Amino acid sequence: MRVIIMGRKHLFVVLLFCAVSVGALYAADQGLTLQEARTQALAHSRTLQKLLLSVDSALIEERVTSYNWVPSITASASAGADVPSASLLDALGVSAGLTVTQQVFDGGATAIQSAIDKLATTAAREAAREEYLGVLSDADSAYYAVIEAAASLEGAKVDLENAKVLQDLAKAKLDAGIIVKSDYLQT
């Protein structure tokens, strides 16, 4: 049976890997759940926030176009007095007006603009949805990478402990004279 002993270089690499993985373990030890990771990712995604604002803007444009179908109402009032007149009732003149305007035909421009605005709103929603799903996917990947790194770190710790046991066993064999120093250095 051949005993494998880690050299100083290999031991250093394992220890360096353990040190780098401490950050991943710290996040895992803090109890960050997948839902919390997703919530933080969504809250800090500037691209998603920008796309959600573009959805709001497209909805406003769609509403503005829909107001073209609503009739417009105008009210006016005026009063005047003829000063050289003999009686006050003859001198006063009052008028009031109310105008309601409804565009009956505009060549289809309002209908076309309404359809364009609806398509723009749909496109903005789909872009925001795509980004939303992308952010969730990235958050999920990062979360599971942390879990994987934590598991790898635990595995590296077990491997390091096993290597130390094997090194101690080889040292004991060397001290007992079972193996020679050259075999000890090879293992």
Secondary structure, 3 states (H helix, E strand, C coil): CCCCCCCHHHHHHHHHHHHHHHHHHHHHHCCCCHHHHHHHHHHCCHHHHHHHHHHHHHHHHHHHHHHHHCCEEEEEEEEEECCCCCCHHHHEEEEEEEEEECCCCCCCHHHHHHHHHHHHHHHHHHHHHHHHHHHHHHHHHHHHHHHHHHHHHHHHHHHHHHHHHHHHHHHHHHHHCCCCHHHHHHC
